[in-house]
Amino acid sequence: MKKLIACLACMPLIAAAADYVEAIGTAQITGLENTYPAWSPDGRRIAFASNRANAAFEAFDIYVANADGSNPVRVTFGDGVEGRGSWTKPSFSADGQRILCTRSVGSSVDIFVITLRP
């Protein structure tokens, strides 16, 4: 079965045909306020942004966990108050050793590379 999907990144708007994929199940792997998930290239880990440590300030940090959501490790330390800002939009490098992400402080948004321990 084919479906039409809109490619919003293309100007003018272009419609592309794609195979329809039926989901066979879903699983919630994290709780709390988590967003911007990213798979590691080998599929063993995920990176995501969460405000679990700073919910009162609505400041997000980057966490890396096993693919099933277990063993989350905080890899940034924003606070939303003291100028360390909020970290979001993680993306693994091709070798899985670094994460590219953004940090927002006030109206400033910058791009950072985080090197992970092997």
Backbone bond lengths (Angstrom), bond angles and torsions (degrees), N, CA, C in turn:
res aa  C-N    CA-C-N  psi(-1)  N-CA   C-N-CA  omega(-1)  CA-C   N-CA-C  phi
1 M - - - 1.430 - - 1.521 108.27 -
2 K 1.310 118.52 137.64 1.459 123.70 178.76 1.519 109.10 -110.29
3 K 1.331 116.06 145.25 1.454 122.92 174.55 1.514 107.90 -127.86
4 L 1.304 116.84 153.85 1.449 120.97 174.25 1.522 108.56 -95.38
5 I 1.330 116.04 133.03 1.447 120.22 174.78 1.518 108.30 -124.69
6 A 1.309 116.46 149.09 1.453 120.62 -178.71 1.519 109.84 -92.01
7 C 1.289 116.76 135.77 1.462 122.41 177.03 1.527 107.20 -97.30
8 L 1.357 116.57 96.96 1.457 120.52 -174.90 1.519 112.86 -71.34
9 A 1.330 117.02 -20.39 1.454 119.93 -179.80 1.523 112.20 -77.38
10 C 1.330 117.59 -12.64 1.459 121.88 -177.03 1.522 109.89 -95.74
11 M 1.293 117.10 134.88 1.459 121.80 175.15 1.512 107.95 -123.03
12 P 1.315 122.90 125.76 1.460 124.16 -4.28 1.528 111.35 -68.09
13 L 1.315 115.95 168.16 1.455 121.76 -177.64 1.521 110.56 -59.14
14 I 1.324 116.17 127.13 1.458 122.41 -178.65 1.515 108.17 -118.85
15 A 1.329 118.12 134.98 1.459 121.82 176.72 1.522 108.44 -95.84
16 A 1.330 116.49 137.20 1.458 121.61 -179.59 1.520 109.44 -124.55
17 A 1.320 117.46 143.63 1.466 121.50 176.87 1.519 108.45 -85.30
18 A 1.339 116.49 139.14 1.461 121.48 178.83 1.512 109.18 -139.94
19 D 1.320 116.28 150.67 1.453 119.78 174.73 1.511 109.37 -67.65
20 Y 1.313 116.04 139.85 1.450 122.10 177.50 1.518 108.17 -82.86
21 V 1.327 117.26 130.57 1.455 121.93 179.43 1.510 108.03 -116.87
22 E 1.309 116.92 125.15 1.452 121.39 179.53 1.529 109.02 -92.95
23 A 1.323 116.51 128.96 1.467 120.86 178.27 1.517 109.35 -71.76
24 I 1.317 116.99 137.82 1.460 120.51 178.89 1.521 111.64 -104.87
25 G 1.310 117.85 -3.09 1.452 121.39 177.47 1.511 111.24 172.10
26 T 1.308 116.10 158.10 1.456 121.64 175.72 1.523 108.45 -132.32
27 A 1.307 116.23 155.50 1.459 121.35 177.68 1.517 109.13 -144.79
28 Q 1.317 116.80 127.23 1.456 120.44 174.96 1.518 107.52 -80.33
29 I 1.327 116.88 124.47 1.464 119.43 -175.79 1.517 113.06 -109.44
30 T 1.331 118.60 -8.88 1.458 120.93 175.35 1.517 108.53 -138.33
31 G 1.310 115.97 163.96 1.458 121.86 174.35 1.517 108.44 -119.01
32 L 1.313 116.97 -162.25 1.457 123.76 177.92 1.524 111.28 58.63
33 E 1.318 117.29 -152.73 1.459 122.85 179.62 1.528 109.11 -99.77
34 N 1.315 117.04 99.75 1.454 122.65 -178.78 1.518 109.29 -128.02
35 T 1.334 115.76 143.98 1.457 119.49 -176.18 1.529 109.75 -154.93
36 Y 1.309 116.92 173.17 1.464 124.64 178.10 1.533 113.41 53.22
37 P 1.328 118.66 56.66 1.466 119.43 178.95 1.532 111.64 -72.58
38 A 1.331 115.45 148.76 1.469 121.69 176.94 1.524 108.88 -145.00
39 W 1.335 117.05 132.36 1.472 122.50 176.72 1.511 110.08 -81.26
40 S 1.321 116.57 143.15 1.468 120.03 170.38 1.528 107.37 -72.04
41 P 1.326 118.39 156.42 1.464 120.64 -178.22 1.535 114.06 -57.37
42 D 1.342 117.10 -31.90 1.469 119.11 -179.95 1.531 112.82 -87.50
43 G 1.340 117.37 -2.65 1.460 121.77 177.16 1.518 114.65 76.65
44 R 1.332 118.40 5.80 1.470 121.10 -177.17 1.520 113.52 -90.12
45 R 1.343 117.29 -18.67 1.465 120.80 -177.24 1.518 110.68 -133.48
46 I 1.323 114.76 161.93 1.457 121.64 170.92 1.524 108.06 -128.39
47 A 1.301 116.26 150.42 1.460 122.47 170.37 1.520 105.66 -116.64
48 F 1.314 117.20 145.13 1.459 120.67 179.24 1.521 109.23 -156.90
49 A 1.318 116.14 162.27 1.455 121.92 175.79 1.524 108.07 -98.98
50 S 1.329 116.19 139.33 1.463 121.17 -179.35 1.521 109.65 -146.02
51 N 1.335 115.65 147.65 1.465 119.57 174.81 1.527 111.17 -104.80
52 R 1.334 117.82 21.42 1.466 121.88 -177.53 1.524 113.12 -57.64
53 A 1.325 118.73 -29.39 1.464 120.83 -179.63 1.529 112.22 -91.01
54 N 1.321 117.20 -17.95 1.469 121.47 -174.64 1.520 112.68 -136.18
55 A 1.309 117.62 39.97 1.462 120.88 -175.84 1.532 112.05 -58.79
56 A 1.323 117.49 -35.55 1.465 120.60 -178.59 1.524 111.78 -63.07
57 F 1.337 117.32 -30.49 1.461 121.64 -178.19 1.524 112.33 -102.42
58 E 1.334 116.81 0.66 1.463 122.07 -177.36 1.521 111.64 53.48
59 A 1.321 116.40 36.21 1.464 121.90 178.04 1.523 108.30 -101.11
60 F 1.316 116.66 134.58 1.462 122.45 -177.84 1.522 111.15 -103.32
61 D 1.328 115.31 149.37 1.454 123.49 173.20 1.518 108.42 -125.93
62 I 1.335 115.82 163.76 1.463 121.52 176.88 1.526 108.44 -93.11
63 Y 1.327 115.63 134.76 1.462 123.56 176.12 1.523 108.52 -123.48
64 V 1.324 116.04 150.79 1.459 122.64 172.15 1.520 106.35 -121.92
65 A 1.342 116.70 132.53 1.463 121.86 -178.33 1.514 109.41 -137.71
66 N 1.317 115.45 168.39 1.466 119.85 171.02 1.526 108.00 -62.99
67 A 1.310 116.96 159.67 1.465 121.71 -175.82 1.524 112.84 -58.75
68 D 1.330 118.03 -24.57 1.468 120.45 178.38 1.521 112.44 -88.86
69 G 1.338 117.92 5.21 1.455 122.62 178.63 1.522 113.94 91.42
70 S 1.317 117.81 -5.86 1.462 120.18 -179.22 1.526 111.45 -78.48
71 N 1.329 116.30 157.88 1.453 124.05 175.91 1.537 113.67 57.81
72 P 1.339 118.39 52.15 1.466 118.98 178.12 1.523 111.29 -70.69
73 V 1.333 116.18 134.89 1.463 122.36 179.65 1.523 107.69 -122.55
74 R 1.317 115.75 126.60 1.463 121.84 178.97 1.521 108.74 -76.97
75 V 1.343 117.58 126.99 1.467 120.71 -177.94 1.526 113.20 -114.66
76 T 1.347 118.14 -4.97 1.465 121.94 172.47 1.522 107.73 -129.50
77 F 1.323 116.27 162.02 1.454 120.54 -176.41 1.521 111.08 -137.37
78 G 1.331 115.51 71.59 1.455 121.13 174.82 1.508 108.91 -87.36
79 D 1.326 116.62 164.50 1.457 118.50 176.39 1.511 112.61 -140.75
80 G 1.312 117.70 -6.98 1.450 119.88 179.06 1.517 113.73 73.14
81 V 1.338 118.43 -5.41 1.463 120.88 -175.46 1.521 111.82 -120.17
82 E 1.313 118.17 -51.10 1.460 122.16 -171.10 1.526 113.64 -92.56
83 G 1.314 117.84 26.34 1.451 120.55 175.36 1.508 115.43 86.29
84 R 1.346 118.07 1.49 1.455 119.16 178.95 1.516 111.20 -87.43
85 G 1.311 117.69 -13.76 1.448 122.88 169.84 1.502 116.73 72.25
86 S 1.318 113.79 -160.08 1.451 123.67 -176.56 1.522 108.70 -123.69
87 W 1.344 117.01 130.84 1.460 123.35 -175.08 1.528 109.22 -105.13
88 T 1.335 117.83 130.83 1.468 121.31 -178.94 1.532 111.15 -147.23
89 K 1.309 114.97 178.92 1.466 125.90 172.79 1.533 114.58 56.44
90 P 1.335 117.72 54.17 1.465 119.19 179.28 1.524 112.68 -71.27
91 S 1.321 115.48 148.34 1.457 122.24 176.64 1.530 107.69 -148.68
92 F 1.335 117.43 125.93 1.461 121.52 -179.42 1.520 111.59 -73.08
93 S 1.336 115.42 148.11 1.462 120.93 170.36 1.527 108.07 -73.35
94 A 1.323 116.66 166.20 1.468 121.32 -177.72 1.527 112.75 -59.81
95 D 1.339 117.41 -30.89 1.460 119.81 179.42 1.533 113.01 -90.96
96 G 1.336 117.88 -2.64 1.455 122.67 177.63 1.514 114.63 74.64
97 Q 1.330 118.36 9.02 1.465 121.91 -176.65 1.524 113.97 -96.08
98 R 1.327 116.33 -11.29 1.465 120.90 -179.29 1.524 109.77 -135.58
99 I 1.334 114.59 157.11 1.460 121.19 175.63 1.523 107.72 -126.28
100 L 1.305 115.82 129.14 1.452 122.77 173.30 1.525 106.30 -94.19
101 C 1.343 117.95 132.71 1.465 119.82 -178.99 1.525 109.55 -153.85
102 T 1.329 115.47 176.31 1.456 120.53 177.53 1.521 110.34 -114.66
103 R 1.330 115.56 151.78 1.460 122.16 173.08 1.518 107.96 -127.87
104 S 1.325 115.86 127.61 1.458 122.30 178.83 1.514 109.41 -108.19
105 V 1.328 115.98 127.10 1.459 122.52 173.11 1.518 106.04 -131.06
106 G 1.323 116.05 112.09 1.461 119.56 -175.29 1.517 109.65 61.95
107 S 1.329 116.77 -126.75 1.467 120.25 179.60 1.526 112.20 -95.06
108 S 1.325 117.11 2.18 1.461 121.61 -179.39 1.527 110.82 -93.79
109 V 1.330 116.64 133.31 1.460 122.27 175.68 1.523 107.63 -126.08
110 D 1.331 115.44 125.39 1.461 120.78 -179.21 1.519 110.13 -125.08
111 I 1.334 115.75 160.43 1.466 122.78 179.63 1.528 108.33 -104.60
112 F 1.334 115.63 135.62 1.462 121.94 -179.56 1.518 110.11 -128.39
113 V 1.341 115.68 155.10 1.457 122.97 171.05 1.524 107.06 -115.38
114 I 1.324 116.17 126.58 1.468 122.28 178.20 1.522 106.87 -108.24
115 T 1.323 116.85 125.95 1.466 121.43 176.06 1.514 107.90 -92.87
116 L 1.338 116.18 126.27 1.463 121.72 -178.41 1.518 110.99 -90.40
117 R 1.321 116.85 151.48 1.458 120.70 173.07 1.511 108.69 -69.69
118 P 1.344 117.28 142.71 1.478 119.28 179.68 1.517 112.06 -65.07
